[in-house]
Every structure is written in structure tokens, then in C-alpha cells.
Amino acid sequence: MISLELPPSSVQATVNLETLQVSSCDDLNDVKINAEDKGKQGFISSYSMALPKFCKLHEVHIISCSNLLNLTWLIYAPCLQSLAVSPCESVEEVIGGSDRVVEENSELFSRLTTLRLENLPKLKRICNWVLPFPSLKMFYVHSCENVRMIPFDFNTGKNSLKKIQAQQSWWDGMQWEDEAIKQDSVHFSCLQNIWISIRS
């Protein structure tokens, strides 16, 4: 398996990158943006926002990368508007890491309008924490049976979320990061109203 490690200079060289499609990279296991450790040879992993970003990247498609585990490098794409991942048999989470990652990356998915997750049999979660998704309009999930929690709370997609497309069985088995959502009949009804069932 290949772990692709990109130095800051590589990110800077793609400063004008707007769309990215990664397809059929079966040997790709991980992508990391690394900070150079001048006291040692090579690079050290880091999630520091001092690192360069893909400032213009707004659309990402990941297709048929059978050994890819996650897409944590997307924390360096603050302007991302559309993300589609399918089918990637080994992806377990979209964004990995601890709460510290999101604390240091407050712009994470802040401009994301469309999220499509399809045929990801090992996917367990989008991330480990609740996100506001202030711009999210459409959330499509299909054949992701192991995802039982989505990182939504009372503020997720507030005034923006228009459509959730998912299978009936998936929606019925959903657990909520913030269980208070289910207890709040008004808020849960709003989610029900924008949810649309899709066939298996």
C-alpha cells in the first residue's frame, strides 16, 4: 500500500487547483500533508493550520480507490463545496483524528453544499464530532450500512439543508450524535420533511 506524503511545497504548487478527481488508485492507502522537520530527515505528520491549503479547491470526487482509509487531508480544503466518494471498499471515516483536529480547523466543511457517500461498506462515520455544516444543501447516502450516526446537531444545515436522500432502512436505524434532536419534535420533523427515500 502507498501512503502519499505531500510537503508544503507541493500544496503551494497547486494553489489554483479548483477540481480534483482521484479514480482507480487501488494502491493508495492514505494522503498526508506533512510539515518539514528541519531537525530530521523527511517529514513529520501534522494537522497544523500553519501549513499551506488548497485555497481554491471546491470540488472533489474520489472513485474506486479500494484501499483508501480516510480523507482527512480535506481539512486543508477550506473552500470545498462538493464532495463525492464512491465506491471505496476500505474507507472507514471521512475525517479522522481527535477533537483537536476540528478545534484547529474551524473552517472544516463550512462551505460544503453537497455531500454524496455511496457504496462504502466499511464507512463507520463522517467524523468524530458534530459539525454545523452551515452551507449544506444536499446530503446523499446509499449503501453505507455501517454508518449509524451522522454529525448533525440543532445547528447543522440551519436555514440551508434542503434534501437528505437515503434508504428507508438506513434512516430508520439512525442514531443521533445529539439525541436531543429526536426528543425535539419540531426539529426532528424538519429533518423528516427534507428526507427522501431512495430504492436499494
N, C-alpha and C positions, 0 to 999 in steps of 0.2 A: 504494500500500500504506500501511497505517496502523501506526505504532508507538505503542502505548498507554503513556504515561508517567504513572505514579501518584505523586503526592507523598506523604510520610509521613502527612499528614492524612487522605488517602483511605483508607489502610490502617487507621488508627485508627478511622475511621468504620464499618469492617466488622469490628470486634473480635469480634462474636458470630456471624459467618458460620461455618456448620458444613458446608454442602454447596454445591458450585458446579458448574453445567453451562454450558459455552460451546459453542454449536451454530450451525453455518452462518454463521460470521463470515468470509466469504471475503476481505475486505479486510484482516483483521488479520494483521500480519506478526510483531509482537513485543510483549511486555509487559515493562515495566521498572518497578521500584520505585526511585525516584530520591531522592537526598539533595539538599536545597536548598543551593545555593551562594550564600550571602548576599553574596558579593563580585561576583556576576554576575547577570544576568537569567536566569531559567529554572532549570533543574536540571542536575545532573551525574549520570551513571550511577555506581552504587556497589553493591558486594556486602557492605557492612559490616553486621555483625550488630547494630550500634547502631541500625539502622533498625527501625521497628515491624514486627511479624509478624502473620500470620493465625493467632492463637494457638489458635482453636477449629476451624479448618478441617480436617476429617478425610476428606472425600470429594470428588474432583474427576473430572469427566467432560469430555473435550474431543472434540467430534464434528464432523466435516465442516468443518474450518477449513482450506481448501485451500492457503493461503499462509503459514500459521504455520510458523516455522522451529524453534523450541525452546520449552521450558517452564522455563527457568532461574529464573523468578520463584518457582518452588516451593521454593527454598531458604528462603523466608520462611514456609513452612508446616510447622513442626517437628512438628506432631501429625498429619500426613497419614497415613491408614490405608489408603485405597483410591484408586488412580489408574488410569483407563481412557482410552486415546487411540485413536480410530478414526473414520473413515478420514481421514487428513490427509496429502495427497499431497506436501507440501513439508517436513514435519518431518524434520530431519537428525539431531538428537540431543535427548534429553530434557533433560539439564542440560548447558549449555555452559560454557566458561571453562576456566581452568587449574587445576592442583592447589591453588593458593592459595584457590580458591573453597571446596573441601571442607575445607581446613585451618581456615578461618574459620567453617565451618558444620558442626561435628561432629555435629549432630543430624539431618543430612540423611537422610531416609528411615528414621530409626531406629525409627519406629512403623509403617511401611508393612507391611501384611499381604497385600495383593492388588495385583498389577501386571498389567494387561492392555494389550497392544500389538497392534493389529490393522489390517491394510491400510495400512501405512506404507511405501510403495515406496522412499522416499529415506532412510529411517532407517538410519544407519550405526552408531550406538552409543547406549547409555543415558547414559553419561558417560565421561570420560577416565581414570578412576581406579577402583580396586577399592573396593567398599563392603561392610560387614559384613552389612547388611540383617538385623539381629538379630531382627526380628519377622515377617519374610516367611514366609507360609504357602503362597501360590499365585502362580505366575508363568505367564501365558498369553501366547503369542506366535504370531501367524498372519499369513501374507502379509507378512512383513518380511524379504525375501530378502537384503537388503544388510547385515543385522546378522549379523556373523560372530564377534563377541566379546561376551560378557556379563561385567559387572564382578564376577565371583564369585572368591573365594579359599577357603582352608580354613575360614575363619570365617563365610562367608556363609550366613545362614539356619541356623546351627548350632542344633540342637535345636528348630527351628521350621518349616523348609521341608518341606511335605507333598506338593506336587504341582508339576510342571513340565509344561505342555501345549504341544506344538509339533509341527510336521510332521516326518516321518522325514527328509526331505532336508535340512531346516534343522539338525536335531540332528546328522546325520552330517557336515555341513560345518562344524560349530562349531570355532572356535579359542578357546583359553582365555587370559585375561589372565595367569593364573598357570599355566604349562604343567606345573608340578609336580603339579597336580590329576590330569592324565591319567596321570602316572607313578605316582601313589599308587593302587594298585588298589582298596584298601578304600574310600577317599573317593570315587573315581570310580564304584564300584559302588553306593554310596549314592545318588549323583545319578541313575544309571541306573534304580535301583529306584523312584524317585519320578517319573521321566519317563513321560509317557503320550502316545502318538502321536495326532494328530488328522488327519482327512482333509483333503485340499486343498479 
